[in-house]
Amino acid sequence: MKENQNHSVVGCKERENIPFYYTQKETMNTNFKALIIGLLVLVFGACTDTAISQENQTTASNEVASEGLTLVKNNCYACHNPNTKSHDDIIAPPLIAVKKRYSMAYPSQEEFEREMANWIVNPTKDMALMRGAVDNFKVMPNMSISKEDAKKIAHYIFNNDVETPAWFAEHEREEHGGDAGQRRGKGKGQGMGKGMGKGHGHGHGQAEQGGGRANAWMSEIALVDGKKWESDDITMKHIENLKQIIVDNKVLDDDVALKNLAEKMTSELSVLFNDCTMEGPDHNALHKYLVSLIDKKDMLSEVDNLKMGRRIVARIQEQLNDYERFFQ
């Protein structure tokens, strides 16, 4: 009887515990469901916030682009008109040419926008990046554009495809590309792989093949943190001599004058290579600069069109003027 009573007591206790157990389980389930629902609300809320944020960013970006394009059209297109019918009609270089030149000189967005904005606000001959354009068209007028608007214009040009004149691609091929790229590598075995000097190759080997971008050297020797490559006094002297040769032979009225200029440049470059004692990375940068310069000189030697020859001379002069921007 005692055993049954004890058993009965135990059974009662178990029965008393059953409702409590299920109550705990139901409470846990309820809490778990609430947690899941809360997490889902947070996740979907975050997704919604992200989507809204991205949409706002896209809207803001579109507004900046639209404002930049308006500024370009109102302030730049009067001279840098993308609707000109030929190169002969322009009074300033097309914006696509400006963008390419600045991109080569200033590959990073920060540098590109800073330097272009500085030029827009205060265009002077000393600050000109495109020296050939200044020689052909003179310095652009000061448009009294605010620094803020100048930055917006530069930002737009860097981040967007600018309108390109229909004739520009063909003009660029004629002036820089096509067979010009093929001329590279046809060196005459005279130093630098380009026909200069008498065996003073400086270990440069053959001239590089292909290419066609007249100022690709700018990206190849782009400055790191604005630090210029080291040059030596004798190389600087020869660069100055080459500048003077261009000045002394500025009257280019026939093909003979063009070829005479090319021959004088060849002689000066030959002496430069003879005198060169530079080594290491600075020498390699000089090599890339000079290969591009020699390409232009070779084009000048072979050109049979006076107008084209004068353009090549302008680009040679432009590159010579750029030397001090990259070397010190």
Secondary structure, DSSP 8 states (H G I E B T S, - for coil): -HHHHHHHHHHHHHHHHHHHHHHHHHHHHHHHHHHHHHHHHHHHHHHHHHHHHHHHHHHHHHHHHHHHHHHHHHHTTTTS-TT-SSGGG-SS--HHHHHHHHHHH--SHHHHHHHHHHHHHS--GGG-S-HHHHHHH-S-------HHHHHHHHHHHHHS-----TTHHHHHHHHTSTHHHHHTT---SSSTTTT-SSS--TT--S-------TTTHHHHT--BTTB-B---HHHHHHHHHHHHHHHHT----SHHHHHHHHHHHHHHHHHHHHH----HHHHHHHHHHHHHHHHHHHHHHH---HHHHHHHHHHHHHHHHHHHHHB-
